[in-house]
Structure formats: structure tokens, C-alpha cells
Amino acid sequence: MDNIGKLSERNQQQEILLRVINKTTREHKICKLNEIGLQRKSMRAIKIIVEKHNDGYVAYPLGIKGVVVGEGDSYEEALADVKSAIRCHIETFGQEVLEEESPVLEAFVAEAEVPI
């Protein structure tokens, strides 16, 4: 495939991801309104990846079925947003989105050079 074809495919993949994130964000905002008065039943530790980008932070959990994303201008905002999104995701889809025991024991960040 030529470079134009690769670029076009990459743009299509990015567009699809943005649509998923936008849909998730809309559902998340609805759930934020429902959180008022919500009582916590129990706590569970979930590993969360927080990425720093030029225009802010993006956060997402590991070991949860489905797409859950949070964002913010700071690390703390992104972490708070993804925690709220996780609660919304569980409220919307039920406890089934949580695996009995997360298959992720630890998470690492590595950088490697790959041929392209």
C-alpha cells in the first residue's frame, strides 16, 4: 500500500476512534447528572493509564469490558473524569463489565523502535 493509502487508512481509524470517544463522552455527561445522590456500595482498585498530550490529558482503565475514556487539562482532572466515566459505565452496563479479577497484574510503559 502506498503512503497515501496508509495515511487515508490511519485517518479513517482516527475518525472512528473519535466517534467512539464522542459517544462515550455524551453518555458520561448524562451519568454525571445521575451521580448526584448516588451512594457508594463498595470500592474496587482499577489500574488506570493517564497519557499526557500537547492539549491535555487522556485517561482510560485496564481490565474493563468496553470503551471508557476520561480527559482533562491536568492529570487530576483526567483521573477524576475517568473515575466518573467508570462509575457511569458500570451503572449503564452492570457489574458484568468488571472481570472477577483483573487480568492486568502490572502495567508498564516501554518505548521501542519498529520498522515502518
N, CA, C and O atoms as a GROMACS GRO file, in nm:
protein
  464
    1MET      N    1   0.085  -0.117   0.000
    1MET     CA    2   0.000   0.000   0.000
    1MET      C    3   0.090   0.124   0.000
    1MET      O    4   0.189   0.128   0.072
    2ASP      N    5   0.056   0.224  -0.080
    2ASP     CA    6   0.138   0.344  -0.087
    2ASP      C    7   0.116   0.433   0.036
    2ASP      O    8   0.025   0.409   0.115
    3ASN      N    9   0.199   0.535   0.050
    3ASN     CA   10   0.191   0.624   0.167
    3ASN      C   11   0.056   0.694   0.177
    3ASN      O   12   0.006   0.714   0.287
    4ILE      N   13  -0.003   0.731   0.062
    4ILE     CA   14  -0.134   0.798   0.065
    4ILE      C   15  -0.240   0.703   0.118
    4ILE      O   16  -0.326   0.742   0.196
    5GLY      N   17  -0.234   0.577   0.074
    5GLY     CA   18  -0.329   0.478   0.123
    5GLY      C   19  -0.315   0.452   0.271
    5GLY      O   20  -0.415   0.439   0.342
    6LYS      N   21  -0.191   0.446   0.321
    6LYS     CA   22  -0.166   0.426   0.464
    6LYS      C   23  -0.218   0.543   0.544
    6LYS      O   24  -0.280   0.526   0.650
    7LEU      N   25  -0.193   0.665   0.493
    7LEU     CA   26  -0.240   0.785   0.562
    7LEU      C   27  -0.391   0.788   0.566
    7LEU      O   28  -0.450   0.822   0.670
    8SER      N   29  -0.456   0.752   0.455
    8SER     CA   30  -0.601   0.751   0.449
    8SER      C   31  -0.659   0.650   0.548
    8SER      O   32  -0.756   0.679   0.618
    9GLU      N   33  -0.599   0.531   0.553
    9GLU     CA   34  -0.644   0.428   0.647
    9GLU      C   35  -0.627   0.475   0.791
    9GLU      O   36  -0.715   0.454   0.874
   10ARG      N   37  -0.514   0.538   0.821
   10ARG     CA   38  -0.488   0.590   0.955
   10ARG      C   39  -0.591   0.697   0.991
   10ARG      O   40  -0.641   0.700   1.103
   11ASN      N   41  -0.623   0.785   0.896
   11ASN     CA   42  -0.722   0.890   0.920
   11ASN      C   43  -0.859   0.829   0.948
   11ASN      O   44  -0.932   0.878   1.034
   12GLN      N   45  -0.895   0.723   0.875
   12GLN     CA   46  -1.022   0.656   0.898
   12GLN      C   47  -1.027   0.595   1.037
   12GLN      O   48  -1.129   0.604   1.106
   13GLN      N   49  -0.918   0.532   1.078
   13GLN     CA   50  -0.913   0.472   1.212
   13GLN      C   51  -0.925   0.579   1.320
   13GLN      O   52  -0.994   0.559   1.419
   14GLN      N   53  -0.857   0.693   1.300
   14GLN     CA   54  -0.865   0.802   1.397
   14GLN      C   55  -1.006   0.859   1.402
   14GLN      O   56  -1.056   0.892   1.510
   15GLU      N   57  -1.072   0.870   1.287
   15GLU     CA   58  -1.208   0.922   1.283
   15GLU      C   59  -1.304   0.829   1.357
   15GLU      O   60  -1.392   0.876   1.430
   16ILE      N   61  -1.288   0.699   1.339
   16ILE     CA   62  -1.372   0.602   1.409
   16ILE      C   63  -1.350   0.612   1.559
   16ILE      O   64  -1.446   0.612   1.636
   17LEU      N   65  -1.224   0.622   1.602
   17LEU     CA   66  -1.193   0.636   1.745
   17LEU      C   67  -1.255   0.763   1.802
   17LEU      O   68  -1.310   0.761   1.912
   18LEU      N   69  -1.246   0.873   1.728
   18LEU     CA   70  -1.306   0.998   1.776
   18LEU      C   71  -1.458   0.985   1.790
   18LEU      O   72  -1.515   1.039   1.885
   19ARG      N   73  -1.523   0.914   1.698
   19ARG     CA   74  -1.669   0.893   1.709
   19ARG      C   75  -1.702   0.814   1.836
   19ARG      O   76  -1.797   0.847   1.907
   20VAL      N   77  -1.623   0.710   1.864
   20VAL     CA   78  -1.646   0.629   1.985
   20VAL      C   79  -1.626   0.715   2.109
   20VAL      O   80  -1.707   0.709   2.202
   21ILE      N   81  -1.519   0.795   2.112
   21ILE     CA   82  -1.491   0.880   2.227
   21ILE      C   83  -1.602   0.983   2.245
   21ILE      O   84  -1.646   1.006   2.358
   22ASN      N   85  -1.650   1.044   2.136
   22ASN     CA   86  -1.757   1.143   2.146
   22ASN      C   87  -1.885   1.080   2.199
   22ASN      O   88  -1.953   1.140   2.282
   23LYS      N   89  -1.920   0.959   2.153
   23LYS     CA   90  -2.039   0.891   2.202
   23LYS      C   91  -2.023   0.858   2.351
   23LYS      O   92  -2.116   0.877   2.430
   24THR      N   93  -1.905   0.809   2.387
   24THR     CA   94  -1.878   0.777   2.527
   24THR      C   95  -1.886   0.902   2.614
   24THR      O   96  -1.939   0.897   2.724
   25THR      N   97  -1.834   1.013   2.565
   25THR     CA   98  -1.837   1.139   2.639
   25THR      C   99  -1.981   1.185   2.662
   25THR      O  100  -2.014   1.231   2.771
   26ARG      N  101  -2.066   1.174   2.559
   26ARG     CA  102  -2.208   1.213   2.575
   26ARG      C  103  -2.275   1.128   2.683
   26ARG      O  104  -2.345   1.181   2.770
   27GLU      N  105  -2.254   0.995   2.677
   27GLU     CA  106  -2.314   0.905   2.777
   27GLU      C  107  -2.259   0.937   2.916
   27GLU      O  108  -2.332   0.931   3.015
   28HIS      N  109  -2.131   0.970   2.924
   28HIS     CA  110  -2.066   1.002   3.050
   28HIS      C  111  -2.130   1.127   3.112
   28HIS      O  112  -2.155   1.130   3.233
   29LYS      N  113  -2.156   1.230   3.031
   29LYS     CA  114  -2.216   1.352   3.083
   29LYS      C  115  -2.355   1.325   3.139
   29LYS      O  116  -2.393   1.384   3.241
   30ILE      N  117  -2.431   1.237   3.075
   30ILE     CA  118  -2.564   1.201   3.126
   30ILE      C  119  -2.550   1.133   3.262
   30ILE      O  120  -2.626   1.162   3.354
   31CYS      N  121  -2.454   1.042   3.274
   31CYS     CA  122  -2.435   0.971   3.400
   31CYS      C  123  -2.387   1.064   3.510
   31CYS      O  124  -2.421   1.044   3.626
   32LYS      N  125  -2.308   1.167   3.476
   32LYS     CA  126  -2.262   1.262   3.577
   32LYS      C  127  -2.382   1.327   3.645
   32LYS      O  128  -2.380   1.352   3.765
   33LEU      N  129  -2.486   1.355   3.567
   33LEU     CA  130  -2.606   1.414   3.625
   33LEU      C  131  -2.674   1.316   3.720
   33LEU      O  132  -2.733   1.357   3.820
   34ASN      N  133  -2.666   1.186   3.690
   34ASN     CA  134  -2.728   1.084   3.774
   34ASN      C  135  -2.649   1.054   3.900
   34ASN      O  136  -2.701   0.992   3.993
   35GLU      N  137  -2.522   1.099   3.906
   35GLU     CA  138  -2.437   1.069   4.021
   35GLU      C  139  -2.477   1.145   4.147
   35GLU      O  140  -2.441   1.106   4.257
   36ILE      N  141  -2.550   1.252   4.131
   36ILE     CA  142  -2.592   1.330   4.247
   36ILE      C  143  -2.681   1.242   4.334
   36ILE      O  144  -2.782   1.189   4.287
   37GLY      N  145  -2.643   1.226   4.457
   37GLY     CA  146  -2.720   1.142   4.550
   37GLY      C  147  -2.685   0.994   4.541
   37GLY      O  148  -2.742   0.914   4.616
   38LEU      N  149  -2.594   0.957   4.453
   38LEU     CA  150  -2.555   0.817   4.439
   38LEU      C  151  -2.471   0.775   4.559
   38LEU      O  152  -2.372   0.841   4.592
   39GLN      N  153  -2.508   0.666   4.624
   39GLN     CA  154  -2.432   0.618   4.738
   39GLN      C  155  -2.337   0.508   4.694
   39GLN      O  156  -2.373   0.422   4.614
   40ARG      N  157  -2.215   0.512   4.748
   40ARG     CA  158  -2.117   0.409   4.714
   40ARG      C  159  -2.151   0.281   4.789
   40ARG      O  160  -2.182   0.283   4.908
   41LYS      N  161  -2.143   0.170   4.717
   41LYS     CA  162  -2.169   0.041   4.778
   41LYS      C  163  -2.039  -0.025   4.822
   41LYS      O  164  -2.028  -0.074   4.934
   42SER      N  165  -1.941  -0.026   4.733
   42SER     CA  166  -1.812  -0.085   4.766
   42SER      C  167  -1.706  -0.022   4.677
   42SER      O  168  -1.737   0.046   4.579
   43MET      N  169  -1.582  -0.044   4.713
   43MET     CA  170  -1.471   0.012   4.637
   43MET      C  171  -1.396  -0.102   4.570
   43MET      O  172  -1.394  -0.215   4.619
   44ARG      N  173  -1.334  -0.070   4.457
   44ARG     CA  174  -1.253  -0.168   4.385
   44ARG      C  175  -1.134  -0.097   4.322
   44ARG      O  176  -1.149   0.011   4.265
   45ALA      N  177  -1.018  -0.155   4.333
   45ALA     CA  178  -0.898  -0.097   4.273
   45ALA      C  179  -0.895  -0.131   4.124
   45ALA      O  180  -0.906  -0.247   4.086
   46ILE      N  181  -0.879  -0.029   4.041
   46ILE     CA  182  -0.872  -0.046   3.896
   46ILE      C  183  -0.748   0.028   3.847
   46ILE      O  184  -0.726   0.144   3.883
   47LYS      N  185  -0.668  -0.038   3.765
   47LYS     CA  186  -0.550   0.026   3.709
   47LYS      C  187  -0.592   0.120   3.597
   47LYS      O  188  -0.673   0.083   3.511
   48ILE      N  189  -0.539   0.242   3.598
   48ILE     CA  190  -0.575   0.344   3.502
   48ILE      C  191  -0.449   0.399   3.436
   48ILE      O  192  -0.351   0.430   3.504
   49ILE      N  193  -0.453   0.410   3.304
   49ILE     CA  194  -0.344   0.471   3.228
   49ILE      C  195  -0.380   0.618   3.207
   49ILE      O  196  -0.492   0.649   3.165
   50VAL      N  197  -0.287   0.707   3.234
   50VAL     CA  198  -0.307   0.850   3.209
   50VAL      C  199  -0.197   0.894   3.112
   50VAL      O  200  -0.078   0.880   3.141
   51GLU      N  201  -0.238   0.947   2.998
   51GLU     CA  202  -0.143   0.993   2.896
   51GLU      C  203  -0.142   1.145   2.892
   51GLU      O  204  -0.247   1.209   2.897
   52LYS      N  205  -0.023   1.202   2.882
   52LYS     CA  206  -0.010   1.347   2.867
   52LYS      C  207   0.010   1.378   2.720
   52LYS      O  208   0.097   1.321   2.654
   53HIS      N  209  -0.073   1.470   2.667
   53HIS     CA  210  -0.065   1.514   2.528
   53HIS      C  211  -0.043   1.665   2.526
   53HIS      O  212  -0.053   1.731   2.630
   54ASN      N  213  -0.014   1.719   2.410
   54ASN     CA  214   0.007   1.864   2.397
   54ASN      C  215  -0.113   1.945   2.442
   54ASN      O  216  -0.098   2.054   2.497
   55ASP      N  217  -0.233   1.892   2.420
   55ASP     CA  218  -0.354   1.967   2.451
   55ASP      C  219  -0.427   1.918   2.576
   55ASP      O  220  -0.543   1.953   2.597
   56GLY      N  221  -0.362   1.838   2.659
   56GLY     CA  222  -0.425   1.792   2.783
   56GLY      C  223  -0.391   1.648   2.815
   56GLY      O  224  -0.292   1.594   2.766
   57TYR      N  225  -0.474   1.586   2.897
   57TYR     CA  226  -0.451   1.450   2.944
   57TYR      C  227  -0.569   1.361   2.904
   57TYR      O  228  -0.683   1.406   2.899
   58VAL      N  229  -0.540   1.234   2.876
   58VAL     CA  230  -0.640   1.134   2.846
   58VAL      C  231  -0.616   1.017   2.941
   58VAL      O  232  -0.502   0.978   2.964
   59ALA      N  233  -0.723   0.962   2.996
   59ALA     CA  234  -0.710   0.851   3.090
   59ALA      C  235  -0.807   0.739   3.053
   59ALA      O  236  -0.919   0.766   3.007
   60TYR      N  237  -0.763   0.615   3.073
   60TYR     CA  238  -0.852   0.502   3.047
   60TYR      C  239  -0.813   0.385   3.137
   60TYR      O  240  -0.695   0.367   3.169
   61PRO      N  241  -0.912   0.306   3.178
   61PRO     CA  242  -0.886   0.194   3.270
   61PRO      C  243  -0.843   0.069   3.194
   61PRO      O  244  -0.870   0.053   3.076
   62LEU      N  245  -0.775  -0.018   3.266
   62LEU     CA  246  -0.738  -0.150   3.214
   62LEU      C  247  -0.829  -0.255   3.278
   62LEU      O  248  -0.869  -0.241   3.393
   63GLY      N  249  -0.861  -0.360   3.204
   63GLY     CA  250  -0.937  -0.471   3.260
   63GLY      C  251  -1.086  -0.448   3.271
   63GLY      O  252  -1.153  -0.514   3.350
   64ILE      N  253  -1.140  -0.355   3.192
   64ILE     CA  254  -1.284  -0.331   3.191
   64ILE      C  255  -1.334  -0.355   3.049
   64ILE      O  256  -1.272  -0.309   2.954
   65LYS      N  257  -1.444  -0.427   3.034
   65LYS     CA  258  -1.501  -0.454   2.903
   65LYS      C  259  -1.569  -0.328   2.851
   65LYS      O  260  -1.648  -0.265   2.923
   66GLY      N  261  -1.539  -0.290   2.727
   66GLY     CA  262  -1.599  -0.172   2.667
   66GLY      C  263  -1.500  -0.056   2.663
   66GLY      O  264  -1.385  -0.069   2.705
   67VAL      N  265  -1.548   0.056   2.612
   67VAL     CA  266  -1.464   0.174   2.597
   67VAL      C  267  -1.498   0.275   2.707
   67VAL      O  268  -1.613   0.318   2.719
   68VAL      N  269  -1.399   0.310   2.786
   68VAL     CA  270  -1.416   0.409   2.893
   68VAL      C  271  -1.298   0.505   2.883
   68VAL      O  272  -1.182   0.463   2.889
   69VAL      N  273  -1.328   0.635   2.868
   69VAL     CA  274  -1.223   0.734   2.850
   69VAL      C  275  -1.256   0.857   2.933
   69VAL      O  276  -1.372   0.897   2.944
   70GLY      N  277  -1.154   0.917   2.992
   70GLY     CA  278  -1.168   1.043   3.062
   70GLY      C  279  -1.065   1.140   3.006
   70GLY      O  280  -0.965   1.099   2.948
   71GLU      N  281  -1.090   1.270   3.023
   71GLU     CA  282  -0.995   1.369   2.975
   71GLU      C  283  -0.997   1.490   3.066
   71GLU      O  284  -1.089   1.509   3.146
   72GLY      N  285  -0.892   1.571   3.054
   72GLY     CA  286  -0.885   1.691   3.136
   72GLY      C  287  -0.763   1.773   3.100
   72GLY      O  288  -0.673   1.728   3.030
   73ASP      N  289  -0.761   1.895   3.151
   73ASP     CA  290  -0.647   1.983   3.128
   73ASP      C  291  -0.530   1.948   3.219
   73ASP      O  292  -0.417   1.991   3.193
   74SER      N  293  -0.556   1.872   3.324
   74SER     CA  294  -0.450   1.831   3.416
   74SER      C  295  -0.462   1.681   3.444
   74SER      O  296  -0.564   1.619   3.413
   75TYR      N  297  -0.358   1.625   3.502
   75TYR     CA  298  -0.358   1.484   3.542
   75TYR      C  299  -0.477   1.456   3.635
   75TYR      O  300  -0.550   1.358   3.617
   76GLU      N  301  -0.495   1.543   3.733
   76GLU     CA  302  -0.600   1.524   3.832
   76GLU      C  303  -0.739   1.530   3.769
   76GLU      O  304  -0.827   1.451   3.804
   77GLU      N  305  -0.759   1.623   3.674
   77GLU     CA  306  -0.889   1.635   3.607
   77GLU      C  307  -0.918   1.510   3.524
   77GLU      O  308  -1.030   1.459   3.526
   78ALA      N  309  -0.818   1.460   3.452
   78ALA     CA  310  -0.838   1.341   3.370
   78ALA      C  311  -0.867   1.219   3.457
   78ALA      O  312  -0.952   1.137   3.422
   79LEU      N  313  -0.798   1.207   3.570
   79LEU     CA  314  -0.820   1.095   3.661
   79LEU      C  315  -0.961   1.102   3.720
   79LEU      O  316  -1.030   1.000   3.727
   80ALA      N  317  -1.002   1.219   3.764
   80ALA     CA  318  -1.138   1.235   3.818
   80ALA      C  319  -1.242   1.205   3.711
   80ALA      O  320  -1.344   1.142   3.740
   81ASP      N  321  -1.218   1.250   3.589
   81ASP     CA  322  -1.314   1.229   3.480
   81ASP      C  323  -1.327   1.082   3.445
   81ASP      O  324  -1.438   1.033   3.423
   82VAL      N  325  -1.214   1.008   3.440
   82VAL     CA  326  -1.223   0.866   3.405
   82VAL      C  327  -1.287   0.788   3.520
   82VAL      O  328  -1.358   0.690   3.494
   83LYS      N  329  -1.264   0.826   3.644
   83LYS     CA  330  -1.330   0.758   3.756
   83LYS      C  331  -1.481   0.775   3.746
   83LYS      O  332  -1.557   0.681   3.769
   84SER      N  333  -1.524   0.895   3.710
   84SER     CA  334  -1.666   0.921   3.690
   84SER      C  335  -1.720   0.839   3.572
   84SER      O  336  -1.831   0.786   3.578
   85ALA      N  337  -1.641   0.830   3.465
   85ALA     CA  338  -1.682   0.753   3.347
   85ALA      C  339  -1.692   0.605   3.380
   85ALA      O  340  -1.780   0.536   3.328
   86ILE      N  341  -1.604   0.555   3.465
   86ILE     CA  342  -1.609   0.414   3.505
   86ILE      C  343  -1.738   0.387   3.582
   86ILE      O  344  -1.808   0.289   3.556
   87ARG      N  345  -1.771   0.477   3.677
   87ARG     CA  346  -1.896   0.461   3.752
   87ARG      C  347  -2.016   0.460   3.658
   87ARG      O  348  -2.108   0.380   3.674
   88CYS      N  349  -2.015   0.549   3.560
   88CYS     CA  350  -2.123   0.557   3.462
   88CYS      C  351  -2.130   0.429   3.379
   88CYS      O  352  -2.239   0.376   3.355
   89HIS      N  353  -2.016   0.379   3.337
   89HIS     CA  354  -2.010   0.257   3.257
   89HIS      C  355  -2.070   0.139   3.334
   89HIS      O  356  -2.146   0.060   3.279
   90ILE      N  357  -2.034   0.128   3.460
   90ILE     CA  358  -2.088   0.019   3.544
   90ILE      C  359  -2.238   0.039   3.566
   90ILE      O  360  -2.314  -0.057   3.561
   91GLU      N  361  -2.280   0.163   3.589
   91GLU     CA  362  -2.421   0.193   3.607
   91GLU      C  363  -2.501   0.159   3.481
   91GLU      O  364  -2.613   0.108   3.490
   92THR      N  365  -2.444   0.186   3.366
   92THR     CA  366  -2.513   0.165   3.239
   92THR      C  367  -2.516   0.017   3.199
   92THR      O  368  -2.620  -0.033   3.157
   93PHE      N  369  -2.402  -0.051   3.211
   93PHE     CA  370  -2.390  -0.187   3.159
   93PHE      C  371  -2.387  -0.295   3.266
   93PHE      O  372  -2.388  -0.414   3.234
   94GLY      N  373  -2.384  -0.257   3.392
   94GLY     CA  374  -2.386  -0.354   3.500
   94GLY      C  375  -2.249  -0.404   3.542
   94GLY      O  376  -2.148  -0.374   3.478
   95GLN      N  377  -2.247  -0.480   3.649
   95GLN     CA  378  -2.124  -0.533   3.706
   95GLN      C  379  -2.051  -0.629   3.612
   95GLN      O  380  -1.934  -0.661   3.633
   96GLU      N  381  -2.121  -0.674   3.506
   96GLU     CA  382  -2.061  -0.769   3.413
   96GLU      C  383  -1.941  -0.710   3.339
   96GLU      O  384  -1.857  -0.784   3.288
   97VAL      N  385  -1.932  -0.577   3.333
   97VAL     CA  386  -1.817  -0.514   3.264
   97VAL      C  387  -1.688  -0.530   3.344
   97VAL      O  388  -1.579  -0.515   3.290
   98LEU      N  389  -1.701  -0.561   3.472
   98LEU     CA  390  -1.584  -0.584   3.556
   98LEU      C  391  -1.553  -0.733   3.558
   98LEU      O  392  -1.640  -0.815   3.586
   99GLU      N  393  -1.430  -0.765   3.528
   99GLU     CA  394  -1.392  -0.904   3.536
   99GLU      C  395  -1.377  -0.942   3.682
   99GLU      O  396  -1.340  -0.858   3.765
  100GLU      N  397  -1.405  -1.067   3.714
  100GLU     CA  398  -1.397  -1.113   3.853
  100GLU      C  399  -1.267  -1.068   3.917
  100GLU      O  400  -1.264  -1.012   4.027
  101GLU      N  401  -1.160  -1.093   3.846
  101GLU     CA  402  -1.028  -1.048   3.889
  101GLU      C  403  -0.957  -0.994   3.766
  101GLU      O  404  -0.946  -1.064   3.665
  102SER      N  405  -0.910  -0.872   3.772
  102SER     CA  406  -0.847  -0.810   3.657
  102SER      C  407  -0.728  -0.894   3.609
  102SER      O  408  -0.645  -0.936   3.690
  103PRO      N  409  -0.721  -0.919   3.478
  103PRO     CA  410  -0.608  -0.994   3.426
  103PRO      C  411  -0.478  -0.913   3.426
  103PRO      O  412  -0.370  -0.967   3.404
  104VAL      N  413  -0.489  -0.783   3.451
  104VAL     CA  414  -0.372  -0.696   3.449
  104VAL      C  415  -0.310  -0.694   3.589
  104VAL      O  416  -0.369  -0.640   3.683
  105LEU      N  417  -0.191  -0.752   3.602
  105LEU     CA  418  -0.122  -0.752   3.731
  105LEU      C  419  -0.042  -0.624   3.750
  105LEU      O  420  -0.044  -0.564   3.858
  106GLU      N  421   0.027  -0.581   3.644
  106GLU     CA  422   0.104  -0.457   3.645
  106GLU      C  423   0.098  -0.399   3.505
  106GLU      O  424   0.073  -0.470   3.408
  107ALA      N  425   0.121  -0.269   3.495
  107ALA     CA  426   0.126  -0.204   3.363
  107ALA      C  427   0.259  -0.129   3.353
  107ALA      O  428   0.303  -0.065   3.449
  108PHE      N  429   0.321  -0.138   3.238
  108PHE     CA  430   0.449  -0.073   3.214
  108PHE      C  431   0.441   0.012   3.090
  108PHE      O  432   0.360  -0.014   3.001
  109VAL      N  433   0.522   0.114   3.083
  109VAL     CA  434   0.535   0.194   2.962
  109VAL      C  435   0.674   0.166   2.906
  109VAL      O  436   0.774   0.180   2.976
  110ALA      N  437   0.679   0.128   2.779
  110ALA     CA  438   0.806   0.099   2.714
  110ALA      C  439   0.809   0.171   2.581
  110ALA      O  440   0.706   0.198   2.519
  111GLU      N  441   0.929   0.201   2.538
  111GLU     CA  442   0.945   0.263   2.407
  111GLU      C  443   1.038   0.175   2.326
  111GLU      O  444   1.144   0.136   2.374
  112ALA      N  445   0.998   0.145   2.203
  112ALA     CA  446   1.079   0.059   2.117
  112ALA      C  447   1.074   0.113   1.974
  112ALA      O  448   0.972   0.166   1.930
  113GLU      N  449   1.184   0.097   1.903
  113GLU     CA  450   1.188   0.135   1.764
  113GLU      C  451   1.140   0.018   1.681
  113GLU      O  452   1.183  -0.096   1.700
  114VAL      N  453   1.050   0.048   1.585
  114VAL     CA  454   0.998  -0.055   1.496
  114VAL      C  455   1.012  -0.008   1.352
  114VAL      O  456   0.999   0.112   1.325
  115PRO      N  457   1.037  -0.098   1.260
  115PRO     CA  458   1.047  -0.057   1.119
  115PRO      C  459   0.909  -0.019   1.065
  115PRO      O  460   0.810  -0.086   1.092
  116ILE      N  461   0.904   0.088   0.989
  116ILE     CA  462   0.776   0.130   0.929
  116ILE      C  463   0.794   0.155   0.781
  116ILE      O  464   0.698   0.192   0.712
   0.00000   0.00000   0.00000
